Amino acid sequence: MKTRPYHHGDLRAALLTHAEQTLRTKGPGALSLRELAREAGVSPAAPSRHFTSKQALLDALALEGHERLATAMTEALERADGSFADRLAALAGAYVGFATANAALLDLMYSFKHDTTASEQLIAAKQRLETLTMELIEHGQRRGEVRAGPVDRVSLPVIATLQGLGALAVSGAIPAEQIERSLGDTIAFILRGSAPPAADTPSGPAASIPGGRPPQTPGRPPRRPGSGRAR
């Protein structure tokens, strides 16, 4: 096979493209630097200039996946209006859309054990979803559309719910034709769970009693107005 010349980092991008194709069709176990070199039309030693090992290649592929996911979510949020509901729908749609379109890559991004030399980059990249979600919650709290309190008390359930929905969609547990409906149901569920208490909700013991009446002491009839002994 004729060797194809690459310049200025093009080989690195080409190797990552070929690696993602192999990951999508055959899984991470089928990835090989030598095989990628053959597919790219370069010498077997050429990939080592960019990736010292297969693990380094996997780490770079996972990092690129996180960057693409972050870009998709950020762009979706920028297109949304200011309401918490619309921004939540934008973030959730971007995440689930990326998950279903890149199932193997998403699994690598979150499940694969990475080389410790790249762990700092990957940890920072994986935190992007958490950061965007916390910013979303803070924005909703400032608008009075999300209940007050520690941001992580709201953001953690949101992240867990979105990742769970994405995992179900990727695994096939949710049929493809039902993903959009399930996404809408999930967004509605999150909105109910994160909403602030109604402004007119009474406080105190009577608030949890139907009719707003406080409980009576067992065995004693309710006191009638004016029936108490004069003091």
Long-range contacts (C-beta under 8 A, 24 or more apart in sequence): 1-38, 1-41, 2-41, 3-41, 3-42, 3-43, 4-40, 4-41, 4-42, 6-40, 6-42, 6-46, 11-40, 11-42, 11-46, 11-47, 11-49, 11-50, 12-50, 12-51, 12-60, 14-40, 15-40, 15-47, 15-50, 15-51, 15-57, 16-57, 16-60, 16-61, 16-64, 19-57, 19-61, 20-61, 20-105, 23-61, 23-104, 23-105, 23-108, 24-102, 24-104, 24-105, 27-104, 28-58, 28-104, 28-108, 28-112, 31-57, 31-58, 33-57, 53-115, 55-114, 55-115, 56-115, 56-117, 56-118, 58-108, 58-112, 58-114, 59-114, 59-115, 59-118, 59-121, 59-122, 60-118, 61-105, 61-108, 62-105, 62-108, 62-109, 62-112, 62-114, 62-122, 62-125, 63-118, 63-121, 63-122, 63-125, 65-102, 65-105, 65-106, 65-108, 65-109, 66-109, 66-122, 66-125, 66-126, 66-128, 67-125, 68-98, 68-102, 69-94, 69-95, 69-98, 69-106, 69-109, 69-128, 69-129, 70-125, 70-128, 70-129, 70-132, 72-97, 72-98, 73-98, 73-128, 73-129, 73-132, 74-132, 77-132, 77-136, 82-139, 82-143, 83-143, 83-145, 84-136, 84-139, 84-140, 84-143, 84-145, 84-146, 84-191, 84-194, 85-145, 85-187, 85-191, 87-136, 87-139, 87-140, 88-136, 88-140, 88-158, 88-187, 88-190, 88-191, 89-187, 91-132, 91-133, 91-136, 91-162, 92-162, 92-165, 92-183, 92-186, 92-187, 92-190, 93-183, 95-129, 95-162, 95-163, 95-166, 96-162, 96-165, 96-166, 96-169, 96-179, 96-183, 99-166, 99-167, 99-169, 99-170, 100-166, 100-169, 100-170, 100-176, 100-179, 103-170, 106-166, 106-170, 107-170, 110-163, 129-159, 129-162, 130-155, 130-159, 133-158, 133-159, 133-162, 137-194, 140-194, 144-196, 145-195, 145-196, 146-194, 146-195, 146-196, 147-194, 147-195, 147-196, 147-197, 148-196, 154-194, 157-190, 157-193, 158-190, 158-194, 161-186, 161-189, 161-190, 162-186
